[in-house]
């Protein structure tokens, strides 16, 4: 397993459920699950990472040294794995996006622009189980949870303001408006990209604090996004990443303080985790240029002829073969070709899909025909023109999506 893409996980406190399956759920117990997007395990022992709250929780509770992520190690599949306990092929959120073989279009799953949770998550979630047990649930910026019927209070991880507000709990929006917590800034802060993510974390933490002190949900899930943003822009263990880690630690401290104000601190379990880590890269692999050189993609626009398509997942890549009659021959040829490409560390053929937690495309046509993993220092590009397969970046960048093995 690549330690670079593992994530940090720890817990402290008490359990929401009794050990016995026959015992009733503990309605006076609370769990707060915080995912710090991109907070890899190596930061825990990095003296430059200033996160006193997280370290204090680990010291008083328990810590996992690392965890094995689902492939591709990107946000939507791994947040869904965190709450279902199963890999992408089982829960159905196979990547941050996928290629529709019927329409020949890329379908985004991130950031829930099209589908509700019930349409894409095919395995029971922990919040489903908690809700069905008669307890209260809440989600703030949790991926793949849009319009989840088993969340009593929610603001989804959606950028579009109309969809965001339409999928949020109306009574919660009214409460936030009264308190001056600016949920109406969601799209504005999302549109400015990485620069808006610290503001978003500030807002999401204020919302979570309000839920804790006002409603005391038995399960609260919060997704913090700024560490991921700054690592994408500047690479892992950059000065900017260290700043974001400290800011996320502050957010967690404020949640703990909120449980104190709510009088539930001694009955609250905190889980602090992440969806993936990061690898710094300075070169991109243009997989579609490989397909063009092999004559499986020709032309552009209305004149495009394609027998295959490469869909980047950052450090991973999905290869879709669109010529059904010659699928096996094309797959074998491309598998051999990609093994020769600089920066491609692993080529995953269908016989190994189960090991990586995926189904075959015959069972789920959204699944690719081949999957790729980049080596350290490389990431996959969506570039679909030109002659260069390897493209230098304008400086260190950060990526994830890599093979977990």
TORDREN-943252 format. One record per residue: z, x, y of N, C-alpha, C, CB in turn; residue in one letter. Coordinates in steps of 0.02 Angstrom, whole numbers, plus 32768, in hexadecimal, padded with zeros to 4 digits. Glycine has a CB too. Example, Ala and Ser with C-alpha at 12.3 -4.5 7.8 and 13.67 -1.06 7.14 Angstrom:
BEGIN
818682947EE4818682677F1F818682947F5B81C482357F20A 816282827F90816582AC7FCB818A82858002811E82C07FE2S 
***
This chain:
BEGIN
8000802A7FC48000800080008000802B803E803D7FD18000X 7FD9801980707FDA803D80B08019802A80D67F9A802D80DAX 8047805980E280828047810880738031814F80B280808109X 803A80458169802A803681AF80207FEC81BB7FEC805B81C4X 800F7FC6818780027F80819380397F5481777FC07F6C8174X 806F7F73816180A87F4C814C80CE7F36818A80D67F75811DX 80FB7F068181811E7EEB81BA81697EEF81B081097EA381C7X 818E7EE781E781D77EEC81E581F57EA881D881F17F098226X 82287EA681AE82487E67819E82937E718197822B7E49815DX 82BB7E4481B383037E4981AB83217E0481B383227E7A81DDX 83607DFD819D83827DBD81A683CB7DCA81B383787D908169X 83EA7D9981D284337D9B81DC844C7D5381DD84467DC1821DX 84887D4781C484A87D0781CD84B57CE2818D847F7CDD81F8X 84AC7CA1818F84BC7C768156847D7C53814184F27C448167X 847F7C32810884447C1080ED84447BC780FF84407C1980A1X 84097BAC810B84047B65811C840A7B3980DF83C17B58813FX 83F77B5380A583FB7B2C806884307B49803A83B77B2A8045X 84517B1F801584807B367FE2845A7B557FA984AB7AFC7FC8X 847A7B817F8384597BA37F4C84457B737F1584857BD97F30X 846E7B437F0884607B137ED384287AE47EE8849E7AEB7EC1X 83F87ADB7EBA83C07AAE7EC983D77A677ED2838C7AB27E92X 84117A567EB484297A117EB884547A047EF584517A017E79X 84677A397F1984917A307F5384697A167F8E84B37A737F66X 848979F07FB9846879D47FF4845B7A0B80278491799B8013X 84257A06804D84197A35808384527A3480B583D67A2680A7X 845E7A6C80D484957A728104847C7A60814A84B27ABA8103X 848A7A23815F84707A0B819E848F7A2E81DA847C79C181A4X 84C67A5181D184E57A74820984D27ABD820B85307A6D8205X 84A17AD281E2848A7B1781E184467B1C820384877B318198X 84377B58821C83FA7B62824383D97BA4823084097B60828EX 83967BA4822F836F7BE08224833F7BE9825E83487BDC81E0X 833C7C25827A830C7C3582AE82E07C6D8293832F7C4A82F1X 82A07C5E828B826F7C8E827282457CA682AD82417C6E823AX 82487CE782BA82217D0482F281EF7D3582D4824F7D278326X 81AF7D2982E2817B7D5982D081667D7F830E813E7D3582AFX 81727DC1830D815C7DEC834481187E07832E81907E268354X 80E47DEA834680A07DF9832F80917E448338806C7DCF8356X 80827E668300806F7EAC830380A87EDE82FF804A7EB88341X 80E67EC782F6811F7EF482F481257F1382AE81617ECF8307X 81077F4C82A581067F6D826381497F8C825380CF7FA38262X 81547F97821281957FB081FA81A67FF5821681957FB381AEX 8173801E822581838062823A81A68065827E8143808B823DX 81A1802F82A581C4802E82E58210802E82DC81AF7FF2830EX 8227801282A3826F800C829A82928050829C827E7FE98258X 827280828281828F80C5827F827180F482B3828680E3823AX 824D80D882E3822E80FE8318825E8100835481E980E0832DX 8279813A836582AA813C839D828D812883E082C5818283A2X 824B812883E6822C81128425822A80C6842C81E5812F842BX 823480A383F48233805A83F5827980418407821C803D83B0X 82808028844482C08011845D82C97FC7844C82C5801C84AAX 82EA7FBB841382F47F7683FD833C7F6F83E382C07F6183C7X 836D7F72841083B37F7083FB83C87F3083D983DF7F7C8436X 83AC7EF883EF83BF7EB883D183A87EB4838983A17E7E83F9X 836A7EC6837C83507EC4833883787EF4830B83057ED68337X 83867F2F832383AC7F5F82FB83F37F4682EF83AE7FA4831DX 84107F25831F84537F0A831784537ED382E1846E7EEE835AX 84217EA982E2841C7E7582AF84157E94826A83DF7E4782BEX 83ED7EC7826583E37EE8822484237F08820B83AB7F1C8228X 84487F26823984867F47822784BA7F16820D84A27F6D8262X 84BB7EDA822B84EB7EA7821684D37E7D81DC84FB7E7A8251X 84927E8181CE84757E57819A84537E7F816484457E2581B7X 84137E73815A83EC7E96812783A77EA7814383E57E6C80E7X 838A7EDC812883487EF2813F831B7F028104834E7F2F816DX 82DD7EEA810682AA7F0180D782857F3B80F782787EC680C5X 827B7F7180D2825B7FAC80EF82137F9D8104825C7FE580BEX 81F17F7480DE81AC7F6180EF819A7F2480C6817A7F9C80E1X 81617F0680D581497ECF80AB80FE7ED880A181597E8B80CBX 80E67EBB806C809E7EBF805C807C7E82807A80927EC3800FX 804C7E8F80A6802A7E5980C97FF27E3B809E800E7E72810BX 7FDD7DFF80B07FA37DE080917F647DFD80B17FA57D938099X 7F2F7E0380897EEE7E1B80A27EC37DDF80B57ECA7E47806DX 7EA07DE380EE7EA37E1881207EE47E1581487E667E13814FX 7EFD7E4E815B7F3D7E52817D7F357E3F81C77F5C7E988176X 7F267DFF81D17F1C7DE482147F4A7DA8821D7ED27DCF821FX 7F4C7D8D82597F817D60826F7F837D1E824A7F797D5382B7X 7F4C7CFB82467F4E7CB7822A7F5E7CB681DF7F0A7C958236X 7F3F7CDE81B67F527CDD816F7F9A7CF281647F247D0B8147X 7FB17D2681877FF37D408178802B7D1581947FFA7D858193X 80217CF381CB80547CC381E180587C8881B180457CAA8228X 80207C77819480217C41816380427C5881227FDA7C278155X 80367C96810F80597CB280D580A47CB580E1803F7CF980C5X 80BA7CC6811D81017CC9812D81247C878120810B7CDD8175X 81027C4F812D81247C0E812581127BE980E581137BE28160X 80E37C0580BD80D27BE5807D80E77C10804280887BD8807AX 80EA7C52804B80FB7C7E801580C27C8C7FE581347C627FEFX 80857C7B7FF8804B7C877FCD80147CA97FF580317C457FAEX 7FE47CC77FD17FAE7CEB7FF17F797CBC800E7F8D7D1B7FBFX 7F4B7CD980327F197CB380587EEE7C86802B7EEC7CE1807EX 7EDA7C9F7FF17EB17C767FC57ED37C387FAC7E9B7C9E7F8BX 7F157C397FAB7F3C7BFE7F957F4B7BCF7FD07F7D7C147F74X 7F5F7BEA80097F717BBD80407F347BA880697FA37BDE806DX 7EFC7BCB80637EBE7BB380817EAB7BD180C47EC27B6C8089X 7ED87BF480E67EC77C1381267EB07C5A81167F057C138158X 7E707C6181077E577C9F80E77E4D7CD981177E167C9180C3X 7E4A7CCC81577E407D0081897E4E7CE381CE7DF87D1D8186X 7E437D0B82017E467CEF82457E097CC382527E497D278279X 7DD57CCB82297D9A7CA1822D7D757CA881EA7D6C7CB68269X 7D417C8181E37D177C8781A77CD07C7381B97D327C5A816DX 7CA17C81818D7C5A7C7181997C487C3481707C2C7CAD8188X 7C2D7C0181917C187BC4816F7BD27BCD81557C1C7B87819FX 7BCB7BCD81137B8A7BD980F47B597BA081027B937BE280A9X 7B737B64810F7B467B2B811A7B297B2C81617B6C7AEA810FX 7B537B3981927B3C7B3781D87B277B7C81F17B737B1C8204X 7B377BB181CB7B297BF681DE7B4C7C0882207ADE7C0281E4X 7B897BEF82287BB07BFC82647BF57C1782517BB67BBD828FX 7C117C40827D7C557C5782747C857C20828B7C627C99829BX 7CB57C1082627CE57BDB82717D297BFB82807CEB7BA88235X 7D417BF582BE7D817C1482CF7DBD7BEB82B57D877C1C831AX 7DEC7C0E82977E2D7BF082877E607C0282BD7E457C068241X 7E597C3D82DA7E837C5383117E617C4183537E907C9F830DX 7E827C2183837EC77C0A83847ECB7BBE837A7EE97C1E83C6X 7EBE7BA7833F7EBE7B5F832E7E937B35835E7F067B458330X 7E557B49836C7E2D7B23839C7E0D7AE5837E7DF77B4F83B8X 7E097AE1833B7DE37AAC831B7E0E7A8182ED7DAA7AC982F4X 7E367AA282C37E567A80828B7EA17A7582977E4C7AA6824CX 7EB97A3C827E7F017A3182797F1C7A55823B7F1179E58276X 7F5D7A5D823A7F7D7A7F82017F6B7A5F81BF7FC97A7E820AX 7F6A7A1D81BC7F5C79FA817D7F167A0781627F6579AF8186X 7EE87A1C818E7EA47A2981797E997A6F815D7E757A1F81B3X 7EC57A9E816C7EB97AE381567EF07B00812B7EB07B0E8192X 7F2D7AE781307F647B0381087F6C7AD880CA7FA77B058131X 7F5E7AF580907F5B7ACF80517F987AD980247F1D7AE2802CX 7FC97AFE803B80067B09801580427AF0803E800F7B548001X 80777AD9801D80B27AC2804280D17AFB806B80E77AA68012X 80E77AEB80A781087B1C80D281547B1280CF80EE7B17811AX 81787B4480E681C07B3E80E881D57B07811881E17B8080FCX 81AF7AFD814F81C27AC7817C81B37A838160819F7AD081BFX 81817A7E813381767A3F810F81B47A2E80E581387A4480E1X 81CC7A6080C182057A56809482447A4480BB82117A958069X 82507A6880F2828C7A5A811A82887A14813782927A8E8153X 824F7A018150824679BE816D824F79888138820179B7818DX 8233799380FD8239796280C78281795B80AF820C7976808DX 82A9798F80BB82F0798B80A88319796680DC830B79D2809FX 82F9794E8110831B7927814383377950817C835279018124X 832379908180833B79BC81B5830779C181ED834C7A018199X 831B79DF822582F079E1826182CC7A248266831B79D582A0X 828C7A20827982627A5B827B82407A6282BF822D7A598243X 82317AA182D2820E7AAD831181E37AEB830B82417AB6834BX 81A97AEA832C817C7B23832C81647B31837381417B1782FEX 81687B70838881517B8483CA811D7BBB83C1818C7B9D83F7X 80DE7BAB83D180A77BDB83CC809E7BF4838480B37C1783FBX 80A97BC8835380A37BDE830D805B7BD282F580D67BB982E0X 80397C0682DD7FF37BFF82C77FEB7BCC828E7FD87C4182B1X 7FB27BAB828F7F9D7B7C825B7FCE7B4282527F957BA08219X 7FED7B2D8289801C7AF5828580097ABA82B280627B0D8298X 7FCD7ABB82CD7FB97A8782FD7FC07A4182E07F707A928313X 7FE47A1783047FF079D182F1801179CA82AD7FAE79AC82F0X 803A79FA829A805E79F6825A808E79BA825D80857A37824BX 8088798E822D80B07951822D80F9795E821B8094791E81FCX 8107799A8200814B79AA81EA817079D6821C814979CC81A7X 815579DD8258817979FE828F819279C982C0814C7A3382B3X 81D379C382C881EE799282F681DD79A2833F823A798D82EEX 81DC79E3834E81C879F9839181987A33838982077A0F83BBX 81617A3183B081337A6A83AB810B7A7383EA81057A608370X 80FA7AB383F780C47AC78424809B7AF883FC80E07AE78468X 805C7AE883ED80357B1183BE80197B5083DF7FFC7AE883A2X 80007B7D83B67FE07BBA83CE7F967BAA83DB7FE77BF5839AX 7F8A7B8784127F487B6F84257F3C7B83846E7F417B21841CX 7F007B9B847D7EF17BB184C17EDB7B7984EF7EBB7BE784BFX 7EAF7B4D84D77E937B1784FF7ECC7AEA85177E5E7AEF84D7X 7ED17ADF85587F0A7ABA85737F0C7A72855B7F077ABB85BFX 7ED27A5185587ED17A0B85437EE77A0584FA7E8A79EE854CX 7ECC7A3084CF7EE07A2E84887F297A4184817EB37A5C845EX 7F3E7A7484A77F837A8C84A47FB47A5384B57F8E7AC684D5X 7FA87A3184EC7FD579FB84FF7FCF79BF84D17FC779E58547X 7F9279B184B97F897979848C7FAB798284497F40796D8481X 7FB379C184347FD379CF83F3801D79DF83FB7FB07A0983D1X 803679E18438807D79EE844480A479AD844380877A138486X 80E579B284368110797784348119795C847B815579898414X 8104791D84888106790384CC814C790584EC80EE78BC84CDX 817F78F384C681C278F384E381D8793984F581F478D384B2X 81C3796A84CE81D479B084DD81B179C7851D81C179DE84A2X 817279B58525814E79C78563817279A985A0810679AE8560X 8189796B859A81AC794C85D281EC797285E381BC790385C1X 8210798885B0824D79AE85BB823E79F185DC827279B98578X 82097A1285C581F77A5385E181E17A4C862A81BE7A7385B8X 81BD7A17863981A87A0B867E81E47A0286AB817A79CE8682X 821579DD8693825179D186BB82777A1286C8827E799E8697X 82767A3F8697829A7A7F869E82707AB586C082AF7A978659X 82317AA586CF82067AD686F181ED7B0D86C4822B7AF48729X 81EB7B01868381CE7B32865481837B24865181EF7B2D860CX 81597B52866A81137B43867C80E27B42864180FC7B7386AEX 80E97B12861580B97B0C85DD80727B0085F780CE7AD285AFX 806C7AE6863380297AD9865080047B1A866080307AAE868FX 80267B53865A80067B9486657FE87BB1862580397BC58681X 7FEE7B8E85EC7FD97BA985AC7F917BC485AF7FDF7B758577X 7F617B9A85C17F1C7BB085C17F0E7BE785F57EEE7B7485CEX 7F2D7BE1862E7F247C1486627F3A7C5886497F4C7C0286A2X 7F737C5B86287F8C7C9B860F7F677CB285D17FD77C9585FFX 7F4D7C8385AA7F247C9685707EE17CB285867F197C598542X 7EC47C9585BA7E817CAA85D07E807CF285EA7E687C7C8607X 7EB77D0B86037EB77D4F861D7EC67D8285E67EEA7D578656X 7ECA7D6A85A87ECD7D97856F7F0F7DBC85697E967DC98573X 7F0A7DFD855A7F477E24854E7F777E2385897F347E6C853DX 7F5B7E2085C57F867E2286007FB37DE586057F5B7E26863FX 7FA07DAE85E57FC87D7285E97FFB7D6A85B17F9C7D3785E9X 7FFA7D97858080257D8C854780707D97855680117DBA850FX 80847DC7858080CB7DCA859280E47D8A85B480D77E0585BFX 80BB7D6D85E080CE7D2E85FF80D67CF785CA809B7D198634X 80A87CF7859A80AC7CC5856580EC7CCE853D806F7CCA8537X 80FE7D0C852C813C7D18850781797D00852E81447D6284F5X 81787D0D857081AE7CF5859B81B37CA9859681A37D0A85E4X 817A7C86859A817A7C3D859881907C24855481357C2285A9X 81757C41851E81867C2A84DB81D07C3384CD815C7C4E84A6X 81EC7C6A84E682347C7584DC825D7C42850282487CBC84F2X 82487C31853F826B7BFD856582697BBA853F824C7BF585ACX 82307BAB852282297B6D84FC82567B6E84BF81DF7B6284E6X 82587BA6849B82837BAC846182CD7BA5847482787BEE843DX 82E07BC484AC83257BBD84C483367B7484D283307BE78504X 83077B5184F183127B0A8500831B7AE284BF82D77AED8528X 82F27AF0848D82F97ACD844E833C7ADB842D82C07AE1841EX 83537B19843083937B2B841283CD7B078435839E7B778416X 83CE7B09847684077AED849B84057AA184A0840A7B0B84E0X 83CA7A84849D83C37A3B84A683BF7A16846483867A2C84D0X 83987A308434838B7A0B83F783A87A2A83B883417A0483EEX 83B87A6A83B983D67A8C838083B07A80833E841E7A768378X 83707A90833C834A7A8682FE83687AB082C583007A978307X 83617A96828883787ABC824E834B7AF7823F837D7A8F8210X 830B7AEF824E82DA7B26824782B27B2A828782AC7B1B8209X 82B37B6582A6828B7B7282E282607BAF82D482B77B7D8321X 821E7BA982DE81F07BE182D581D17BF3831881B87BCE82A1X 81D47C34832881BA7C4C8368818C7C88835B81F37C608398X 81527C88837C81217CBD8375811B7CE083B980DB7CA1835EX 812C7D2183BA81267D4A83F780E77D7583F281657D778401X 80C27D7C8429807E7D958425806F7DD6844B80507D62843DX 809D7DEE8475808A7E2584A280857E69847F80BB7E2A84DAX 80AC7E75844A80A67EB5842780607EBD840B80DA7EBB83EEX 80477E8883EB80037E8983D07FD07E9784077FF37E4583AEX 7FD87E76843F7FA77E7D84757FA27EC5848D7FB97E5084AFX 7FDA7EE484997FD97F2784B67FC77F5C8483801C7F3884D5X 7FD57F5084437FBE7F7E84107F727F7A84087FE17F7083CDX 7F567F3E840C7F0D7F38840B7EED7F6184437EF77EEE8410X 7F0B7F5D847D7EED7F7C84B87EF67FC884B97F0A7F5F84F7X 7F2E7FE0849E7F3F802784A87F50804C84677F78802D84D7X 7F51802A842E7F61804A83EF7FAB804583DF7F4D809383F2X 7FBC805783A180018054838A802B808B83AB8005805A833EX 806B807D83B5809B80AD83CF808580CB841280A580E5839DX 806480A1843A805380B5847F808D80A384AD801180928496X 808B80BD84EA80BF80AC851A80C08060852780B380D1855DX 80858042852980817FFA8535809F7FD384FA80397FE58540X 80937FEB84BE80AF7FCA848380FB7FCE848380927FE98442X 811580088495815E800F8498817C7FDF84CC8171805884A9X 815B7FD7850481737FA7853681767F61851881477FA88575X 81407F4D84F6813D7F0984DA81727EFF84A580F87EFC84BDX 81807F32847D81B57F2C844A81F87F20846B81B77F6C841EX 82067F4484A082457F3A84C382497EF484E1824E7F6E84FAX 82107EDB84FA820F7E988517821A7E6484E181CD7E8C853BX 81FD7E6D84A682077E3E846F82507E40845881D97E4F8434X 826E7E7B845882B57E81844682E07E59847882CB7ECA8446X 82CD7E5C84B782F17E3584EA82EC7DEA84DB82D57E448530X 82B07DD484C882A77D8D84B782D57D78847F825E7D8084A3X 82DC7DA2844C83077D92841483507D90842A82FE7DC583DBX 83647DBE845683A77DBD847183B57D7B849483B27DF884A2X 83847D6184B8838D7D2384DC83937CE784AD83547D17850DX 83727CEB8473837A7CB6844183C17CB7842583467CBE8408X 83DA7CF38418841F7CF883FF84507CDB843284317D4283EFX 84467CED847184717CD284A6846C7C8684A8845E7CF084EAX 84317C6B849C84297C22849D84517C01846583DF7C0F8497X 84547C21842B847C7C0583F484C67C07840584707C2B83B2X 84DB7C3A842B85217C3C8442852F7C028471852F7C808466X 85027BF584A0850C7BBE84CF850B7B7B84AB84D67BBF8505X 84E37B77847684DF7B38845185187B2F8420849D7B35842BX 85417B638417857A7B5F83EA85677B6283A0859E7B2083F6X 852D7B80839185167B82834B850B7BCA833284D67B5B8343X 85227BFC835785147C418344852B7C5182FE85347C708375X 85677C3C82EB85827C4D82AA85627C25827185CC7C4382AAX 85387BF6828385167BCE825084CB7BD8825385277B848259X 84B67C0F8270846F7C1D8279845A7C5D8255845D7C2282C3X 84247C58822F84057C92820E83C77CA6823683F47C8281C4X 83C27CE5824783867CFF8268835C7D26823683997D2B82A4X 831C7D16823482EB7D3F821082BC7D5D824582C37D1381DBX 82B97D9E8249828B7DC0827782577DE3824C82B17DF382A6X 82197DD1825681E47DEC822A81A57DF7825381D77DBC81EFX 816F7E078230812E7E11825080F87DFE821F81257E5A8268X 80BC7DF7823980847DE4820E805C7E2081F680567DB58234X 805D7E56821A80367E928209804C7ECB82367FE97E858210X 80347F068225803E7F4082517FFD7F52827480587F7C8229X 7FF57F9182837FB97FA782A87FA37FEC82927FC77FA782F4X 7F637FF982997F46803B82917F1E804A82D17F1880408251X 7F26808682EA7EFF809B83257EBA80B2830D7F2380D4834CX 7E86809C83317E4280B0831F7E1C80C8835D7E1D807682FDX 7DEC80F383507DC0810C83857D76810383727DCF81558394X 7D6A80E683377D2580DA83207D1F809483037D0F811082EDX 7CE7807483107CD9803282F57C9F803782C27CC78000832DX 7CA4800D828F7C70800A825B7C487FCA82677C8E800C8213X 7C087FD082747BDD7F9682807BBE7F81823D7BA57FA682B5X 7BE27F5782187BCC7F4481D57B8A7F1E81D67C017F1B81B2X 7B7D7EF7820A7B3E7ED2820D7B037F0182187B407E9F8245X 7B0E7F3A82377AD97F6C823E7AC77F8881FA7AED7FA5826EX 7AF87F9181CF7AEA7FA581897ABE7F7181687B2C7FAE8161X 7ACE7F3181717AA57EFC81537A5E7EFD816F7AC57EB78160X 7A577F0D81AE7A137F1181CB79ED7F4D81AE7A187F188219X 7A0E7F8481A679EC7FBE818979D77FB181417A197FFB818CX 79FB7F86811F79EA7F7480DA79BA7F3880D87A297F6480B2X 79A37F21811279717EEB8119798C7EA7810579347EFB80F0X 79CE7E9E810879EC7E5D80F979F87E3481397A2D7E6580D3X 79EB7E53817279EC7E3081B279B27E4A81DB7A317E3A81D8X 79897E1C81F5794F7E2F821D79477DFE8256790F7E3181F2X 79357E188291792A7DEE82CB796B7DD982EC79027DB182B8X 79647DB18321799E7D98834679907D50835C79AD7DC58384X 79C47D2D836D79BD7CEA838879987CBB835A799A7CED83CAX 79677C97837679417C67834F79157C89831A79157C3D837CX 79097CC9832278DF7CEE82F279097D1382BE78B27D1F8318X 79497D0682BE79757D28828F79677D13824779BE7D1B82A0X 795E7D44821C795A7D3981D479937D5F81B479147D5081B7X 79BD7D3C818E79F87D5E81747A057D4A812B7A357D4D819EX 7A107D7D81037A267D7380BE7A707D8480B679FB7D9D808FX 7A8D7DA180EA7AD37DB380E77AEF7DB8812E7ADD7DF780C1X 7B317DB181327B527DB581737B977DD6816A7B597D6E8193X 7BA97E0181997BEA7E2281987C167E0581CF7BE27E6F81A1X 7C517DEE81BC7C807DCF81EB7CBE7DFB81F07C937D8681D6X 7CC87E1A822A7D017E4782337D437E2282307CFB7E6C8274X 7D747E42820F7DB97E2C82127DE37E67822C7DD27E1481CBX 7DC87E8C825B7DEA7EC782757DE37F0182457E347EB88282X 7E1A7F1482257E187F4981F37DFD7F3281B07E5B7F6581E9X 7DEE7EF381AA7DCD7ED7816E7D8B7EB881827DFA7EA3814CX 7D637EA781507D227E89815E7D0D7E5D81247CEC7EC0816CX 7CF27E2281337CD77DF581007C8B7DFB81007CED7DAB810EX 7C6D7E0480C57C257E0580BD7C0F7DC6809A7C0E7E458096X 7BE67D9E80BB7BCC7D5F809F7B837D6A808C7BD37D2580D2X 7B717D58804F7B2C7D5C80377B107D1580387B287D7B7FEFX 7AD87D0E805C7ABC7CCB806A7A7F7CBC80407AAB7CC680B3X 7A6A7CEA80167A317CE17FEA7A4C7CD27FA47A037D217FE9X 7A527C927F947A717C7E7F547A4B7C997F187A757C337F50X 7A097C9A7F1C79E17CAE7EE379EB7CF77ED179977CA17EF1X 79FA7D207F027A007D687EF77A477D827F0579CE7D8E7F22X 7A777D557F027ABB7D667F167AD77DA37EF27AE87D2A7F0BX 7AD47DA37EB07AF37DD97E897AD27E1D7E987AED7DCA7E3EX 7A907E1D7E9C7A6D7E5D7EA97A7D7E777EEF7A217E547EA1X 7A7F7E497F207A8F7E5E7F647AD77E787F687A847E247F96X 7B047E547F487B4A7E697F497B537EAF7F2B7B767E377F23X 7B337EBB7EF37B397EFD7ED37B1C7F347EFF7B167EFD7E8EX 7AE47F257F1E7AC47F577F497AEF7F667F867A7F7F3F7F60X 7B0C7F317FA47B357F3B7FDF7B777F5D7FCE7B427EF88001X 7B937F4E7F957BD17F6F7F817BC67FBA7F7C7BEB7F547F3DX 7B8F7FCE7F5E7B7F80157F587B7280347F9C7B4280207F2AX 7B4F800F7FC77B3E802A80097B7C803380347B0C7FFB802EX 7BA9800280347BE48008805F7C14803E80477C087FC58062X 7C12804E80087C3B80867FF07C2680C8800E7C39808A7FA3X 7BE980CB80277BCF810880457BD9810B80917B8681108035X 7BEF80D480AE7BF480D080F77C3380F281107BF28086810FX 7C2C811C81427C65813D81607C99810A81767C4F8168819CX 7CD8811781667D0F80ED817E7D1F80B281527CFF80D481C0X 7CF680A3811F7D06806C80F17D31808980B97CC4804B80D4X 7D6F807480B67D9E808F80857D9B806B80427DE4808D80A0X 7D90802980457D90800280077D5B7FCC800B7DD67FE37FFBX 7D387FC27FD37D097F8A7FCB7D267F5D7F947CC07FA47FB7X 7D347F1F7FA67D557EF17F787D217EC17F5B7D8D7EC97F9DX 7D157EC77F1B7CE57E9D7EF87D097E607EDB7CC27EC57EC0X 7CE27E2C7EC87D017DEE7EAF7D337DF87E767CCC7DC07E99X 7D287E297E4B7D567E347E147D9C7E467E2C7D3B7E6A7DE6X 7DA17E5D7E6A7DE27E717E867DFC7E407EBA7DDC7EB57EA5X 7DD97E097EC57DEF7DDA7EF87E367DC07EEB7DBF7D9E7EFCX 7E467DB17EAD7E887D957E9D7EC07DC67EB07E8D7D847E53X 7EB47E077EA67EE57E3A7EB97EF47E377F037ECC7E807EA6X 7EC17E267F2B7EC97E237F737EDA7DDC7F8B7E897E3B7F95X 7EE97DAF7F5D7F007D6D7F6F7ECA7D3D7F847F307D727FA5X 7E8C7D487F6E7E547D1D7F817E337CFD7F447E207D447FA8X 7E147CC37F517DED7CA27F1E7DA57CBA7F207DF07C557F27X 7D7F7CA87EEE7D377CB77EEE7D137C847F1A7D1B7CB67EA6X 7CDA7C967F367CB57C667F5F7C9D7C297F387C797C887F7EX 7C987C2F7EF67C867BF47ECE7CBE7BBF7ED07C787C087E85X 7CFC7BD57EDB7D347BA67EE07D3F7B8F7F287D747BC67EC6X 7D317BBB7F587D397BAC7F9F7D007BCE7FC47D7F7BC47FBAX 7CCD7BA97FD97C927BC87FF97CA27BEB803B7C5E7B948005X 7CDD7BE180567CF07C0580927CFF7C4F80837D2E7BE580B3X 7D0E7C5D80437D1D7CA1802F7CDD7CCB802F7D3D7CA27FE8X 7CE37D0C803F7CA87D3880407C937D4D7FFA7CB67D76806AX 7C5D7D737FF67C447D8E7FB77C5C7DD57FAB7BF87D8C7FB5X 7C6B7DF87FE17C897E3B7FDF7CBC7E3E80177C547E747FE5X 7CEF7E69800F7D1E7E7680447D257EC1804D7D637E558036X 7D2E7ED7808A7D327F1E809A7D747F2E80BD7CF77F3480C5X 7D8B7F6C80B57DC57F8480DA7DB47FC680FB7E027F8B80ACX 7DC57FCD813A7DB7800B815F7DED803F81527DB17FFC81AAX 7DDB807D815D7E0A80B581597E3080BC819B7DE580F78147X 7E6580E381987E8B80F381D47E5B811182097EC5812581C4X 7E6080F882467E358111827C7DF780E982887E228157826DX 7DEC80B5825E7DAF808D82627DC1804282647D7F809B8227X 7D95801B82817D9A7FD2827F7D537FB6827D7DC17FB682BDX 7D4C7F7982657D097F5B82607CF67F3882A07D067F298225X 7CB77F3E82B27C9B7F1F82EE7C6E7EE582D97C747F538318X 7C677EB483057C387E7D82FA7BF37E8C83147C527E3F831AX 7BE87EC8832D7BA77EDC834A7B6F7ECF83187BA87F268360X 7B387EB283317B017E9D83047ABD7EB6831E7B007E5182FDX 7ABD7EEE83427A7D7F0A83587A857F55835F7A677EEA839CX 7A4F7F7683717A507FBE83777A497FE183357A907FD48398X 7A4C802483377A43804D82FB7A82806F82E37A0E80808308X 7AB48073830E7AF0809982FD7B20806F82D37B1380B1833CX 7B33808A829A7B65806A826F7BAB807A82887B5C807F8226X 7BB680B8829D7BF780CE82B67BF380D483027C0C81118296X 7C2180B283247C2180AF836D7C6580C783877C1080678387X 7C6580F883B27CA3811183CF7CBD80E084047C99815783EEX 7CFE80D684067D1D80AC84397D2780D584797D60808F8420X 7D3B80B484AE7D4780D684EE7D8E80F184F37D3880A88528X 7DB080F484BB7DF5810C84BA7E1980EE847F7E1A80FC84FCX 7E57810184727E7C80E6843A7E86809A84407EC081088433X 7E798077840A7E84802F84057EAF802283C77E4080098402X 7EC67FE583C17EEE7FD283877ECE7F9983617F347FC0839CX 7ED47F9B831F7EB87F6682F67EE57F5A82B97E717F7882DFX 7ED87F2282987EF87F10825A7EC67EE882327F3B7EE88265X 7ED87ED481F57EA87EB381C97E9A7EDD818B7E677EA581EEX 7EB77F1981897EA87F4A81547EC37F3481107EC77F8D8167X 7EAA7F5680DC7EC27F4A80987F0C7F5A80937E9A7F738065X 7F337F3080727F7B7F3F80697F897F6E80307FA07EFF805EX 7F557F84800C7F607FAE7FD17F447FF57FDD7F3F7F8F7F92X 
***
